[in-house]
């Protein structure tokens, strides 16, 4: 893994920690985790279906538009 990838991962971790502490504060993490799981479990099934559909559309677009262009660029070199 290159240094840019490691930097990106570290940036995502720091942003996640900041978002967590901003949202929930420095409370007991176990209680907060239970609240998060309860909120996710309480969502309607349609929310999961819509999110899954959006993810599927993005994934198919990635497979059909980005990867062939990337492969064509690597063949030309």
Buried (B, 14 or more C-beta within 10 A) or exposed (E): EEEEEEEEEEEEEEEEEEEBEEEBEEEEEEEBEEEEEEEEEEEEEEEEEEEEEEEEEEEEEEEEEEEEEEEEEEEEE
